[in-house]
Amino acid sequence: MDPVLITGLIAASLTTFAFLPQSIRAIKTKHTGDLSLTTLIMLETGIVIWIIYGAMISNIPLLAANIVSFIFITITLILKIKYG
Amino acid sequence: MDPVLITGLIAASLTTFAFLPQSIRAIKTKHTGDLSLTTLIMLETGIVIWIIYGAMISNIPLLAANIVSFIFITITLILKIKYG
């Protein structure tokens, strides 16, 4: 496979799944006090707009990556709202 | 301006600057216990690889967005390592 493509895929995988450990941590500890609500709202809103943009330009990798990110950030945001 | 381009720029701005409030919060409170170190390391590594990818394909917006993100995530990661 093309090394440039592989580099892009590694970068995308890391940033797409980055919020998985954060959501697991929040589920386990039930503590989210140190998380910035503004950061989570900006990420959530930004990702929804990335999904709209991905649909507009019919870009499947962009759509897929952001739908996965959306799941983990939504879990983290819901827990932040719940636990404060 | 093209509405598709505007949508992409709004999405990019939100996700690029999302870690600014998180780094400000960590600086102010000196508490980072609820942040996932794994998440921060995945983001930091992912963003470095995005920068390499951006350089490989000579994509200035990708480079610019990830260099800005890198600054805020690096600050947050350093504070996480410092405060635990």
Backbone of each chain as nested JSON, in Angstrom:
{
  "chains": [
    {"id": "A", "residues": [
      {"number": 1, "name": "MET", "atoms": {"N": [0.85, -1.202, 0.0], "CA": [0.0, 0.0, 0.0], "C": [0.885, 1.252, 0.0]}},
      {"number": 2, "name": "ASP", "atoms": {"N": [0.346, 2.313, -0.514], "CA": [1.052, 3.597, -0.586], "C": [1.426, 4.101, 0.819]}},
      {"number": 3, "name": "PRO", "atoms": {"N": [2.731, 4.41, 1.057], "CA": [3.125, 4.88, 2.4], "C": [2.403, 6.159, 2.842]}},
      {"number": 4, "name": "VAL", "atoms": {"N": [2.059, 7.013, 1.893], "CA": [1.33, 8.248, 2.232], "C": [-0.07, 7.888, 2.756]}},
      {"number": 5, "name": "LEU", "atoms": {"N": [-0.724, 6.958, 2.053], "CA": [-2.057, 6.512, 2.469], "C": [-2.002, 5.847, 3.834]}},
      {"number": 6, "name": "ILE", "atoms": {"N": [-0.975, 4.998, 4.052], "CA": [-0.824, 4.312, 5.344], "C": [-0.657, 5.344, 6.46]}},
      {"number": 7, "name": "THR", "atoms": {"N": [0.174, 6.384, 6.213], "CA": [0.389, 7.444, 7.201], "C": [-0.938, 8.118, 7.553]}},
      {"number": 8, "name": "GLY", "atoms": {"N": [-1.72, 8.446, 6.55], "CA": [-3.024, 9.088, 6.765], "C": [-3.969, 8.2, 7.554]}},
      {"number": 9, "name": "LEU", "atoms": {"N": [-3.954, 6.902, 7.25], "CA": [-4.846, 5.967, 7.947], "C": [-4.458, 5.797, 9.416]}},
      {"number": 10, "name": "ILE", "atoms": {"N": [-3.139, 5.779, 9.699], "CA": [-2.681, 5.66, 11.096], "C": [-3.109, 6.908, 11.874]}},
      {"number": 11, "name": "ALA", "atoms": {"N": [-2.885, 8.083, 11.277], "CA": [-3.283, 9.343, 11.923], "C": [-4.79, 9.342, 12.2]}},
      {"number": 12, "name": "ALA", "atoms": {"N": [-5.573, 8.97, 11.198], "CA": [-7.035, 8.977, 11.335], "C": [-7.494, 8.001, 12.412]}},
      {"number": 13, "name": "SER", "atoms": {"N": [-6.876, 6.807, 12.457], "CA": [-7.274, 5.81, 13.46], "C": [-7.018, 6.328, 14.871]}},
      {"number": 14, "name": "LEU", "atoms": {"N": [-5.843, 6.932, 15.083], "CA": [-5.486, 7.407, 16.422], "C": [-6.431, 8.511, 16.891]}},
      {"number": 15, "name": "THR", "atoms": {"N": [-6.704, 9.497, 16.038], "CA": [-7.554, 10.606, 16.48], "C": [-9.029, 10.175, 16.54]}},
      {"number": 16, "name": "THR", "atoms": {"N": [-9.434, 9.233, 15.698], "CA": [-10.826, 8.764, 15.704], "C": [-11.155, 7.998, 16.988]}},
      {"number": 17, "name": "PHE", "atoms": {"N": [-10.22, 7.137, 17.425], "CA": [-10.491, 6.292, 18.6], "C": [-9.967, 6.898, 19.901]}},
      {"number": 18, "name": "ALA", "atoms": {"N": [-9.412, 8.114, 19.842], "CA": [-8.786, 8.716, 21.022], "C": [-9.759, 8.849, 22.198]}},
      {"number": 19, "name": "PHE", "atoms": {"N": [-11.035, 9.114, 21.93], "CA": [-11.979, 9.338, 23.032], "C": [-12.583, 8.046, 23.592]}},
      {"number": 20, "name": "LEU", "atoms": {"N": [-12.186, 6.905, 23.042], "CA": [-12.632, 5.629, 23.614], "C": [-12.102, 5.476, 25.046]}},
      {"number": 21, "name": "PRO", "atoms": {"N": [-10.757, 5.583, 25.291], "CA": [-10.285, 5.468, 26.684], "C": [-10.861, 6.539, 27.617]}},
      {"number": 22, "name": "GLN", "atoms": {"N": [-11.099, 7.762, 27.103], "CA": [-11.687, 8.803, 27.963], "C": [-13.107, 8.421, 28.382]}},
      {"number": 23, "name": "SER", "atoms": {"N": [-13.897, 7.878, 27.45], "CA": [-15.27, 7.511, 27.806], "C": [-15.263, 6.316, 28.76]}},
      {"number": 24, "name": "ILE", "atoms": {"N": [-14.343, 5.364, 28.568], "CA": [-14.235, 4.217, 29.497], "C": [-13.865, 4.722, 30.899]}},
      {"number": 25, "name": "ARG", "atoms": {"N": [-12.914, 5.663, 30.956], "CA": [-12.481, 6.2, 32.251], "C": [-13.644, 6.88, 32.98]}},
      {"number": 26, "name": "ALA", "atoms": {"N": [-14.409, 7.677, 32.23], "CA": [-15.547, 8.397, 32.829], "C": [-16.628, 7.416, 33.306]}},
      {"number": 27, "name": "ILE", "atoms": {"N": [-16.847, 6.341, 32.541], "CA": [-17.839, 5.32, 32.932], "C": [-17.394, 4.647, 34.232]}},
      {"number": 28, "name": "LYS", "atoms": {"N": [-16.091, 4.298, 34.299], "CA": [-15.557, 3.585, 35.471], "C": [-15.528, 4.46, 36.722]}},
      {"number": 29, "name": "THR", "atoms": {"N": [-14.976, 5.671, 36.595], "CA": [-14.732, 6.492, 37.784], "C": [-15.955, 7.31, 38.202]}},
      {"number": 30, "name": "LYS", "atoms": {"N": [-16.889, 7.549, 37.292], "CA": [-18.038, 8.448, 37.51], "C": [-17.579, 9.859, 37.927]}},
      {"number": 31, "name": "HIS", "atoms": {"N": [-16.358, 10.213, 37.528], "CA": [-15.83, 11.556, 37.806], "C": [-15.436, 12.235, 36.502]}},
      {"number": 32, "name": "THR", "atoms": {"N": [-15.966, 13.418, 36.266], "CA": [-15.642, 14.147, 35.032], "C": [-15.353, 15.622, 35.319]}},
      {"number": 33, "name": "GLY", "atoms": {"N": [-15.12, 15.927, 36.599], "CA": [-14.957, 17.324, 37.029], "C": [-13.843, 18.076, 36.328]}},
      {"number": 34, "name": "ASP", "atoms": {"N": [-12.767, 17.368, 35.972], "CA": [-11.627, 18.045, 35.346], "C": [-11.784, 18.212, 33.839]}},
      {"number": 35, "name": "LEU", "atoms": {"N": [-12.841, 17.608, 33.269], "CA": [-13.047, 17.754, 31.823], "C": [-13.704, 19.109, 31.55]}},
      {"number": 36, "name": "SER", "atoms": {"N": [-13.266, 19.767, 30.479], "CA": [-13.861, 21.044, 30.095], "C": [-15.137, 20.786, 29.282]}},
      {"number": 37, "name": "LEU", "atoms": {"N": [-16.278, 21.29, 29.818], "CA": [-17.557, 21.141, 29.104], "C": [-17.491, 21.866, 27.757]}},
      {"number": 38, "name": "THR", "atoms": {"N": [-16.84, 23.043, 27.738], "CA": [-16.714, 23.811, 26.495], "C": [-15.969, 23.005, 25.429]}},
      {"number": 39, "name": "THR", "atoms": {"N": [-14.878, 22.348, 25.833], "CA": [-14.11, 21.495, 24.905], "C": [-15.005, 20.411, 24.32]}},
      {"number": 40, "name": "LEU", "atoms": {"N": [-15.774, 19.736, 25.188], "CA": [-16.627, 18.634, 24.713], "C": [-17.722, 19.146, 23.78]}},
      {"number": 41, "name": "ILE", "atoms": {"N": [-18.31, 20.309, 24.097], "CA": [-19.362, 20.875, 23.231], "C": [-18.755, 21.295, 21.879]}},
      {"number": 42, "name": "MET", "atoms": {"N": [-17.548, 21.888, 21.923], "CA": [-16.886, 22.283, 20.662], "C": [-16.573, 21.05, 19.806]}},
      {"number": 43, "name": "LEU", "atoms": {"N": [-16.09, 19.991, 20.446], "CA": [-15.78, 18.756, 19.707], "C": [-17.053, 18.152, 19.123]}},
      {"number": 44, "name": "GLU", "atoms": {"N": [-18.1, 18.073, 19.952], "CA": [-19.364, 17.468, 19.512], "C": [-19.962, 18.258, 18.333]}},
      {"number": 45, "name": "THR", "atoms": {"N": [-20.023, 19.585, 18.488], "CA": [-20.561, 20.43, 17.422], "C": [-19.687, 20.334, 16.169]}},
      {"number": 46, "name": "GLY", "atoms": {"N": [-18.37, 20.412, 16.368], "CA": [-17.433, 20.333, 15.25], "C": [-17.591, 19.022, 14.489]}},
      {"number": 47, "name": "ILE", "atoms": {"N": [-17.735, 17.934, 15.229], "CA": [-17.849, 16.615, 14.581], "C": [-19.164, 16.484, 13.825]}},
      {"number": 48, "name": "VAL", "atoms": {"N": [-20.261, 17.029, 14.393], "CA": [-21.547, 17.014, 13.663], "C": [-21.386, 17.779, 12.34]}},
      {"number": 49, "name": "ILE", "atoms": {"N": [-20.683, 18.913, 12.385], "CA": [-20.481, 19.7, 11.156], "C": [-19.538, 18.973, 10.189]}},
      {"number": 50, "name": "TRP", "atoms": {"N": [-18.521, 18.258, 10.741], "CA": [-17.663, 17.418, 9.875], "C": [-18.506, 16.352, 9.166]}},
      {"number": 51, "name": "ILE", "atoms": {"N": [-19.481, 15.769, 9.882], "CA": [-20.341, 14.737, 9.278], "C": [-21.182, 15.355, 8.147]}},
      {"number": 52, "name": "ILE", "atoms": {"N": [-21.741, 16.547, 8.41], "CA": [-22.518, 17.256, 7.372], "C": [-21.619, 17.542, 6.158]}},
      {"number": 53, "name": "TYR", "atoms": {"N": [-20.385, 18.013, 6.443], "CA": [-19.427, 18.32, 5.377], "C": [-19.071, 17.058, 4.597]}},
      {"number": 54, "name": "GLY", "atoms": {"N": [-18.831, 15.954, 5.33], "CA": [-18.516, 14.667, 4.698], "C": [-19.639, 14.209, 3.773]}},
      {"number": 55, "name": "ALA", "atoms": {"N": [-20.896, 14.441, 4.212], "CA": [-22.055, 14.08, 3.387], "C": [-22.134, 14.982, 2.157]}},
      {"number": 56, "name": "MET", "atoms": {"N": [-21.879, 16.283, 2.366], "CA": [-21.92, 17.262, 1.258], "C": [-20.947, 16.894, 0.14]}},
      {"number": 57, "name": "ILE", "atoms": {"N": [-19.724, 16.469, 0.543], "CA": [-18.707, 16.163, -0.47], "C": [-18.632, 14.656, -0.756]}},
      {"number": 58, "name": "SER", "atoms": {"N": [-19.581, 13.896, -0.174], "CA": [-19.666, 12.433, -0.359], "C": [-18.341, 11.729, -0.083]}},
      {"number": 59, "name": "ASN", "atoms": {"N": [-17.713, 12.104, 1.043], "CA": [-16.426, 11.517, 1.407], "C": [-16.641, 10.456, 2.502]}},
      {"number": 60, "name": "ILE", "atoms": {"N": [-16.591, 9.198, 2.097], "CA": [-16.902, 8.085, 3.01], "C": [-15.906, 7.99, 4.182]}},
      {"number": 61, "name": "PRO", "atoms": {"N": [-14.561, 8.084, 3.954], "CA": [-13.646, 8.008, 5.105], "C": [-13.89, 9.118, 6.135]}},
      {"number": 62, "name": "LEU", "atoms": {"N": [-14.168, 10.326, 5.656], "CA": [-14.442, 11.455, 6.552], "C": [-15.721, 11.196, 7.354]}},
      {"number": 63, "name": "LEU", "atoms": {"N": [-16.746, 10.709, 6.68], "CA": [-18.008, 10.354, 7.345], "C": [-17.778, 9.263, 8.392]}},
      {"number": 64, "name": "ALA", "atoms": {"N": [-17.099, 8.194, 7.988], "CA": [-16.898, 7.036, 8.874], "C": [-16.115, 7.443, 10.12]}},
      {"number": 65, "name": "ALA", "atoms": {"N": [-14.988, 8.155, 9.924], "CA": [-14.141, 8.559, 11.047], "C": [-14.92, 9.43, 12.027]}},
      {"number": 66, "name": "ASN", "atoms": {"N": [-15.708, 10.365, 11.496], "CA": [-16.406, 11.291, 12.381], "C": [-17.615, 10.665, 13.055]}},
      {"number": 67, "name": "ILE", "atoms": {"N": [-18.248, 9.685, 12.415], "CA": [-19.362, 8.986, 13.067], "C": [-18.831, 8.182, 14.258]}},
      {"number": 68, "name": "VAL", "atoms": {"N": [-17.658, 7.557, 14.103], "CA": [-17.043, 6.812, 15.214], "C": [-16.663, 7.772, 16.35]}},
      {"number": 69, "name": "SER", "atoms": {"N": [-15.98, 8.872, 16.006], "CA": [-15.618, 9.882, 17.019], "C": [-16.849, 10.389, 17.74]}},
      {"number": 70, "name": "PHE", "atoms": {"N": [-17.92, 10.613, 16.971], "CA": [-19.166, 11.161, 17.526], "C": [-19.695, 10.269, 18.662]}},
      {"number": 71, "name": "ILE", "atoms": {"N": [-19.605, 8.952, 18.473], "CA": [-20.111, 8.002, 19.481], "C": [-19.367, 8.203, 20.813]}},
      {"number": 72, "name": "PHE", "atoms": {"N": [-18.023, 8.198, 20.774], "CA": [-17.228, 8.273, 22.008], "C": [-17.335, 9.654, 22.663]}},
      {"number": 73, "name": "ILE", "atoms": {"N": [-17.391, 10.695, 21.859], "CA": [-17.481, 12.041, 22.435], "C": [-18.879, 12.274, 23.009]}},
      {"number": 74, "name": "THR", "atoms": {"N": [-19.907, 11.71, 22.371], "CA": [-21.266, 11.816, 22.912], "C": [-21.355, 11.129, 24.274]}},
      {"number": 75, "name": "ILE", "atoms": {"N": [-20.762, 9.927, 24.391], "CA": [-20.767, 9.217, 25.685], "C": [-20.091, 10.095, 26.748]}},
      {"number": 76, "name": "THR", "atoms": {"N": [-18.907, 10.636, 26.408], "CA": [-18.152, 11.468, 27.356], "C": [-18.953, 12.722, 27.734]}},
      {"number": 77, "name": "LEU", "atoms": {"N": [-19.588, 13.341, 26.751], "CA": [-20.372, 14.567, 26.998], "C": [-21.573, 14.27, 27.897]}},
      {"number": 78, "name": "ILE", "atoms": {"N": [-22.284, 13.163, 27.639], "CA": [-23.445, 12.789, 28.469], "C": [-22.989, 12.569, 29.919]}},
      {"number": 79, "name": "LEU", "atoms": {"N": [-21.848, 11.884, 30.104], "CA": [-21.341, 11.626, 31.455], "C": [-20.901, 12.922, 32.131]}},
      {"number": 80, "name": "LYS", "atoms": {"N": [-20.315, 13.832, 31.352], "CA": [-19.909, 15.143, 31.896], "C": [-21.147, 15.901, 32.392]}},
      {"number": 81, "name": "ILE", "atoms": {"N": [-22.232, 15.879, 31.602], "CA": [-23.466, 16.576, 31.999], "C": [-24.061, 15.903, 33.243]}},
      {"number": 82, "name": "LYS", "atoms": {"N": [-23.991, 14.582, 33.3], "CA": [-24.535, 13.809, 34.426], "C": [-23.729, 14.028, 35.719]}},
      {"number": 83, "name": "TYR", "atoms": {"N": [-22.395, 13.918, 35.631], "CA": [-21.557, 13.95, 36.834], "C": [-20.997, 15.345, 37.153]}},
      {"number": 84, "name": "GLY", "atoms": {"N": [-21.052, 16.24, 36.186], "CA": [-20.614, 17.626, 36.419], "C": [-19.122, 17.833, 36.359]}}
    ]},
    {"id": "B", "residues": [
      {"number": 1, "name": "MET", "atoms": {"N": [-18.831, 33.108, -0.563], "CA": [-17.998, 31.9, -0.511], "C": [-18.874, 30.658, -0.652]}},
      {"number": 2, "name": "ASP", "atoms": {"N": [-18.257, 29.615, -1.141], "CA": [-18.935, 28.336, -1.335], "C": [-19.463, 27.786, 0.006]}},
      {"number": 3, "name": "PRO", "atoms": {"N": [-20.774, 27.463, 0.094], "CA": [-21.32, 26.953, 1.37], "C": [-20.656, 25.655, 1.839]}},
      {"number": 4, "name": "VAL", "atoms": {"N": [-20.189, 24.848, 0.908], "CA": [-19.506, 23.599, 1.29], "C": [-18.17, 23.93, 1.966]}},
      {"number": 5, "name": "LEU", "atoms": {"N": [-17.444, 24.88, 1.384], "CA": [-16.161, 25.309, 1.956], "C": [-16.372, 25.934, 3.337]}},
      {"number": 6, "name": "ILE", "atoms": {"N": [-17.417, 26.781, 3.462], "CA": [-17.719, 27.421, 4.758], "C": [-18.007, 26.353, 5.812]}},
      {"number": 7, "name": "THR", "atoms": {"N": [-18.783, 25.336, 5.436], "CA": [-19.107, 24.248, 6.37], "C": [-17.826, 23.549, 6.846]}},
      {"number": 8, "name": "GLY", "atoms": {"N": [-16.942, 23.255, 5.908], "CA": [-15.665, 22.614, 6.249], "C": [-14.814, 23.482, 7.167]}},
      {"number": 9, "name": "LEU", "atoms": {"N": [-14.796, 24.788, 6.905], "CA": [-13.982, 25.704, 7.717], "C": [-14.532, 25.822, 9.14]}},
      {"number": 10, "name": "ILE", "atoms": {"N": [-15.873, 25.836, 9.267], "CA": [-16.489, 25.908, 10.614], "C": [-16.14, 24.634, 11.395]}},
      {"number": 11, "name": "ALA", "atoms": {"N": [-16.295, 23.492, 10.738], "CA": [-15.972, 22.212, 11.388], "C": [-14.507, 22.196, 11.831]}},
      {"number": 12, "name": "ALA", "atoms": {"N": [-13.604, 22.603, 10.942], "CA": [-12.168, 22.596, 11.236], "C": [-11.835, 23.533, 12.394]}},
      {"number": 13, "name": "SER", "atoms": {"N": [-12.456, 24.73, 12.409], "CA": [-12.179, 25.7, 13.48], "C": [-12.587, 25.134, 14.828]}},
      {"number": 14, "name": "LEU", "atoms": {"N": [-13.783, 24.528, 14.887], "CA": [-14.285, 24.007, 16.165], "C": [-13.395, 22.886, 16.702]}},
      {"number": 15, "name": "THR", "atoms": {"N": [-13.028, 21.935, 15.855], "CA": [-12.229, 20.81, 16.363], "C": [-10.771, 21.231, 16.598]}},
      {"number": 16, "name": "THR", "atoms": {"N": [-10.277, 22.198, 15.834], "CA": [-8.898, 22.668, 16.011], "C": [-8.706, 23.394, 17.34]}},
      {"number": 17, "name": "PHE", "atoms": {"N": [-9.691, 24.25, 17.682], "CA": [-9.551, 25.055, 18.903], "C": [-10.219, 24.415, 20.123]}},
      {"number": 18, "name": "ALA", "atoms": {"N": [-10.753, 23.208, 19.972], "CA": [-11.509, 22.573, 21.063], "C": [-10.676, 22.405, 22.34]}},
      {"number": 19, "name": "PHE", "atoms": {"N": [-9.378, 22.144, 22.203], "CA": [-8.561, 21.9, 23.397], "C": [-8.023, 23.174, 24.056]}},
      {"number": 20, "name": "LEU", "atoms": {"N": [-8.367, 24.325, 23.499], "CA": [-7.977, 25.589, 24.156], "C": [-8.665, 25.711, 25.523]}},
      {"number": 21, "name": "PRO", "atoms": {"N": [-10.03, 25.6, 25.602], "CA": [-10.659, 25.67, 26.941], "C": [-10.186, 24.576, 27.898]}},
      {"number": 22, "name": "GLN", "atoms": {"N": [-9.88, 23.384, 27.389], "CA": [-9.392, 22.315, 28.279], "C": [-8.025, 22.671, 28.855]}},
      {"number": 23, "name": "SER", "atoms": {"N": [-7.149, 23.246, 28.037], "CA": [-5.827, 23.607, 28.556], "C": [-5.939, 24.768, 29.543]}},
      {"number": 24, "name": "ILE", "atoms": {"N": [-6.842, 25.722, 29.275], "CA": [-7.047, 26.843, 30.212], "C": [-7.571, 26.304, 31.551]}},
      {"number": 25, "name": "ARG", "atoms": {"N": [-8.539, 25.367, 31.473], "CA": [-9.098, 24.791, 32.698], "C": [-8.019, 24.087, 33.526]}},
      {"number": 26, "name": "ALA", "atoms": {"N": [-7.166, 23.32, 32.851], "CA": [-6.112, 22.578, 33.555], "C": [-5.088, 23.539, 34.177]}},
      {"number": 27, "name": "ILE", "atoms": {"N": [-4.779, 24.636, 33.465], "CA": [-3.842, 25.643, 33.992], "C": [-4.428, 26.276, 35.257]}},
      {"number": 28, "name": "LYS", "atoms": {"N": [-5.735, 26.643, 35.186], "CA": [-6.395, 27.317, 36.312], "C": [-6.568, 26.41, 37.524]}},
      {"number": 29, "name": "THR", "atoms": {"N": [-7.111, 25.209, 37.3], "CA": [-7.484, 24.347, 38.432], "C": [-6.319, 23.517, 38.965]}},
      {"number": 30, "name": "LYS", "atoms": {"N": [-5.289, 23.309, 38.143], "CA": [-4.177, 22.4, 38.466], "C": [-4.68, 20.984, 38.778]}},
      {"number": 31, "name": "HIS", "atoms": {"N": [-5.846, 20.633, 38.263], "CA": [-6.388, 19.285, 38.441], "C": [-6.63, 18.65, 37.076]}},
      {"number": 32, "name": "THR", "atoms": {"N": [-6.059, 17.462, 36.869], "CA": [-6.244, 16.772, 35.588], "C": [-6.572, 15.293, 35.804]}},
      {"number": 33, "name": "GLY", "atoms": {"N": [-6.925, 14.946, 37.047], "CA": [-7.133, 13.542, 37.415], "C": [-8.169, 12.813, 36.576]}},
      {"number": 34, "name": "ASP", "atoms": {"N": [-9.196, 13.533, 36.111], "CA": [-10.26, 12.874, 35.347], "C": [-9.939, 12.746, 33.863]}},
      {"number": 35, "name": "LEU", "atoms": {"N": [-8.829, 13.366, 33.432], "CA": [-8.466, 13.261, 32.012], "C": [-7.776, 11.916, 31.773]}},
      {"number": 36, "name": "SER", "atoms": {"N": [-8.086, 11.284, 30.653], "CA": [-7.446, 10.013, 30.297], "C": [-6.098, 10.292, 29.645]}},
      {"number": 37, "name": "LEU", "atoms": {"N": [-5.02, 9.765, 30.283], "CA": [-3.673, 9.93, 29.718], "C": [-3.585, 9.231, 28.35]}},
      {"number": 38, "name": "THR", "atoms": {"N": [-4.235, 8.071, 28.241], "CA": [-4.219, 7.333, 26.962], "C": [-4.838, 8.17, 25.845]}},
      {"number": 39, "name": "THR", "atoms": {"N": [-5.979, 8.816, 26.146], "CA": [-6.631, 9.694, 25.16], "C": [-5.674, 10.793, 24.706]}},
      {"number": 40, "name": "LEU", "atoms": {"N": [-5.007, 11.436, 25.679], "CA": [-4.103, 12.545, 25.332], "C": [-2.911, 12.059, 24.508]}},
      {"number": 41, "name": "ILE", "atoms": {"N": [-2.365, 10.887, 24.86], "CA": [-1.228, 10.343, 24.103], "C": [-1.673, 9.957, 22.682]}},
      {"number": 42, "name": "MET", "atoms": {"N": [-2.884, 9.37, 22.561], "CA": [-3.4, 9.014, 21.228], "C": [-3.622, 10.265, 20.377]}},
      {"number": 43, "name": "LEU", "atoms": {"N": [-4.163, 11.314, 20.998], "CA": [-4.387, 12.568, 20.266], "C": [-3.065, 13.174, 19.834]}},
      {"number": 44, "name": "GLU", "atoms": {"N": [-2.115, 13.24, 20.78], "CA": [-0.8, 13.849, 20.495], "C": [-0.086, 13.081, 19.368]}},
      {"number": 45, "name": "THR", "atoms": {"N": [-0.036, 11.757, 19.493], "CA": [0.619, 10.94, 18.469], "C": [-0.111, 11.08, 17.135]}},
      {"number": 46, "name": "GLY", "atoms": {"N": [-1.45, 10.989, 17.184], "CA": [-2.261, 11.114, 15.971], "C": [-2.024, 12.438, 15.269]}},
      {"number": 47, "name": "ILE", "atoms": {"N": [-1.943, 13.515, 16.056], "CA": [-1.762, 14.839, 15.46], "C": [-0.364, 14.997, 14.849]}},
      {"number": 48, "name": "VAL", "atoms": {"N": [0.648, 14.434, 15.521], "CA": [2.002, 14.466, 14.933], "C": [1.979, 13.743, 13.58]}},
      {"number": 49, "name": "ILE", "atoms": {"N": [1.283, 12.604, 13.52], "CA": [1.23, 11.847, 12.255], "C": [0.395, 12.601, 11.212]}},
      {"number": 50, "name": "TRP", "atoms": {"N": [-0.685, 13.295, 11.66], "CA": [-1.433, 14.167, 10.73], "C": [-0.526, 15.246, 10.148]}},
      {"number": 51, "name": "ILE", "atoms": {"N": [0.367, 15.81, 10.977], "CA": [1.284, 16.859, 10.507], "C": [2.245, 16.272, 9.457]}},
      {"number": 52, "name": "ILE", "atoms": {"N": [2.768, 15.071, 9.752], "CA": [3.652, 14.389, 8.785], "C": [2.894, 14.14, 7.471]}},
      {"number": 53, "name": "TYR", "atoms": {"N": [1.654, 13.658, 7.609], "CA": [0.812, 13.39, 6.427], "C": [0.54, 14.679, 5.653]}},
      {"number": 54, "name": "GLY", "atoms": {"N": [0.223, 15.752, 6.39], "CA": [-0.026, 17.064, 5.765], "C": [1.189, 17.547, 4.982]}},
      {"number": 55, "name": "ALA", "atoms": {"N": [2.398, 17.299, 5.566], "CA": [3.645, 17.684, 4.88], "C": [3.857, 16.817, 3.63]}},
      {"number": 56, "name": "MET", "atoms": {"N": [3.57, 15.507, 3.779], "CA": [3.74, 14.565, 2.647], "C": [2.889, 14.963, 1.441]}},
      {"number": 57, "name": "ILE", "atoms": {"N": [1.642, 15.376, 1.725], "CA": [0.74, 15.706, 0.609], "C": [0.7, 17.224, 0.362]}},
      {"number": 58, "name": "SER", "atoms": {"N": [1.589, 17.975, 1.067], "CA": [1.687, 19.441, 0.933], "C": [0.328, 20.127, 1.08]}},
      {"number": 59, "name": "ASN", "atoms": {"N": [-0.424, 19.716, 2.123], "CA": [-1.749, 20.299, 2.352], "C": [-1.663, 21.325, 3.483]}},
      {"number": 60, "name": "ILE", "atoms": {"N": [-1.658, 22.605, 3.117], "CA": [-1.458, 23.693, 4.089], "C": [-2.582, 23.743, 5.147]}},
      {"number": 61, "name": "PRO", "atoms": {"N": [-3.875, 23.659, 4.763], "CA": [-4.917, 23.71, 5.805], "C": [-4.792, 22.568, 6.821]}},
      {"number": 62, "name": "LEU", "atoms": {"N": [-4.464, 21.386, 6.355], "CA": [-4.291, 20.233, 7.241], "C": [-3.12, 20.464, 8.185]}},
      {"number": 63, "name": "LEU", "atoms": {"N": [-2.012, 20.982, 7.651], "CA": [-0.836, 21.306, 8.459], "C": [-1.175, 22.366, 9.498]}},
      {"number": 64, "name": "ALA", "atoms": {"N": [-1.805, 23.449, 9.061], "CA": [-2.116, 24.584, 9.947], "C": [-3.026, 24.138, 11.085]}},
      {"number": 65, "name": "ALA", "atoms": {"N": [-4.107, 23.429, 10.748], "CA": [-5.08, 22.997, 11.758], "C": [-4.408, 22.099, 12.791]}},
      {"number": 66, "name": "ASN", "atoms": {"N": [-3.56, 21.181, 12.317], "CA": [-2.965, 20.221, 13.251], "C": [-1.841, 20.828, 14.077]}},
      {"number": 67, "name": "ILE", "atoms": {"N": [-1.154, 21.826, 13.533], "CA": [-0.117, 22.502, 14.324], "C": [-0.778, 23.273, 15.475]}},
      {"number": 68, "name": "VAL", "atoms": {"N": [-1.922, 23.905, 15.209], "CA": [-2.654, 24.633, 16.262], "C": [-3.152, 23.639, 17.327]}},
      {"number": 69, "name": "SER", "atoms": {"N": [-3.792, 22.553, 16.874], "CA": [-4.27, 21.523, 17.811], "C": [-3.123, 20.983, 18.658]}},
      {"number": 70, "name": "PHE", "atoms": {"N": [-1.973, 20.786, 18.016], "CA": [-0.797, 20.225, 18.693], "C": [-0.406, 21.083, 19.901]}},
      {"number": 71, "name": "ILE", "atoms": {"N": [-0.456, 22.398, 19.728], "CA": [-0.073, 23.31, 20.817], "C": [-0.964, 23.082, 22.047]}},
      {"number": 72, "name": "PHE", "atoms": {"N": [-2.303, 23.099, 21.844], "CA": [-3.221, 22.993, 22.988], "C": [-3.186, 21.602, 23.62]}},
      {"number": 73, "name": "ILE", "atoms": {"N": [-3.051, 20.573, 22.79], "CA": [-3.022, 19.206, 23.337], "C": [-1.702, 18.956, 24.052]}},
      {"number": 74, "name": "THR", "atoms": {"N": [-0.607, 19.531, 23.552], "CA": [0.683, 19.413, 24.241], "C": [0.617, 20.058, 25.621]}},
      {"number": 75, "name": "ILE", "atoms": {"N": [0.02, 21.254, 25.708], "CA": [-0.12, 21.927, 27.014], "C": [-0.911, 21.027, 27.969]}},
      {"number": 76, "name": "THR", "atoms": {"N": [-2.043, 20.499, 27.48], "CA": [-2.9, 19.648, 28.32], "C": [-2.15, 18.386, 28.752]}},
      {"number": 77, "name": "LEU", "atoms": {"N": [-1.407, 17.783, 27.821], "CA": [-0.651, 16.555, 28.123], "C": [0.444, 16.824, 29.157]}},
      {"number": 78, "name": "ILE", "atoms": {"N": [1.167, 17.932, 29.018], "CA": [2.231, 18.284, 29.983], "C": [1.625, 18.461, 31.378]}},
      {"number": 79, "name": "LEU", "atoms": {"N": [0.47, 19.152, 31.441], "CA": [-0.18, 19.376, 32.739], "C": [-0.686, 18.063, 33.33]}},
      {"number": 80, "name": "LYS", "atoms": {"N": [-1.195, 17.177, 32.466], "CA": [-1.655, 15.851, 32.922], "C": [-0.484, 15.071, 33.533]}},
      {"number": 81, "name": "ILE", "atoms": {"N": [0.682, 15.115, 32.879], "CA": [1.869, 14.4, 33.39], "C": [2.324, 15.038, 34.719]}},
      {"number": 82, "name": "LYS", "atoms": {"N": [2.218, 16.376, 34.779], "CA": [2.644, 17.106, 35.984], "C": [1.703, 16.851, 37.172]}},
      {"number": 83, "name": "TYR", "atoms": {"N": [0.392, 16.977, 36.921], "CA": [-0.576, 16.906, 38.031], "C": [-1.165, 15.51, 38.243]}},
      {"number": 84, "name": "GLY", "atoms": {"N": [-0.994, 14.637, 37.253], "CA": [-1.449, 13.241, 37.398], "C": [-2.93, 13.027, 37.192]}}
    ]}
  ]
}
